[in-house]
Amino acid sequence: YLTANQRAAFEKVAYDKESSAFERNTAKDLYAKYGDNEEAVRKALEGMKGFSEGGNEFDNLVAAIGGQESGGNYNAKNGRTGASGKYQIMPDNWPSWSQEAGLSAGAEMTPENQERVAHFKLKQYYDKYGAAGAAVAWYSGEANAQRWANGEATDVWGNPWDAPQHGNEPSIKQYANDVMS
């Protein structure tokens, strides 16, 4: 019975609470692992969102994917695939990804929820495959990112992957190159 604005405000409070718990648990885990070794803690934190003041590789990756996918438009919709939002999340992925990111079942694609889901999923890919591999996974699926990570470059970077698959959409190689630049 909540309005869209009330739901968004409620979800933001819930997200902030979860974020605080995550930060506390991360701090406890880092202290348990590294004690007072500040340099080791800093190394462990590299790549985490918001760690460096000027942005970091992960922040830059997220921003680049949002720009590449929709030009930053939270209301963008791909008429061919049905992908939606700033990060062009496929409709089949939204239910499971949003729940993985801690949202309730049936969560709407508000700008806040899109950011939360994209950051969550991209962080998984980034931690597993690095920045370029995360771009490959986001665009063409995790199976291609796994092949890329295993050094099977011809499957991901060569034919047929190097040719545009649909109309004016970039090849996997071109997409990853565009995001990384």
Phi, psi and omega in degrees: 000007179275149174286168179300320179293321178294318179297316180298318179295317179298314180296325178295317178297316179297318179296315179300319179295316178295322179297318179298317179296318178299315181296318177298314181295321178297315179299315178299314180297317180294320179294319179297324183277320189244353181059230181267013181282091185299322181296318179294321178295316179300317178298319180295329181278344181304135181093347177280140182306130174084003183291313182258148184294325183269014185086164179221183184301317181294313178303317180296322178298312181300314180298319181294320180292318176299322178289317181295318186287319188217003187069020179087012184271111180293343182258007182296146179217129177271114183295333181279314186261338185086359178302143187226155170085183183303322184258005178052057179283131180292142183301327178289336181275329187306311184302312182286318180296320181294322178289322175302324182279002174095009178273161180285158178302136179079016181300138179287159178273059175290162176305318180297317180292323177299316179298315182298313182292314181298315179299317182298307185291317179296326178295320176300311180296317182298315180296328183274320190236357186080180186294309182295319178295325177295321177296319177298313181299316182298318186278321191232005177104156185291332178300318178292324178294322178295318177296319178299314182296330180279001179082012178274061189299328184295329179289327186262318187263337182263188179297146358275001185291337184277353179262144177302137184271325186218107172054238185265012178282143183288157172294169178300314180300313181296318179301309181299318179298318179297316180296316184289336180279000000 
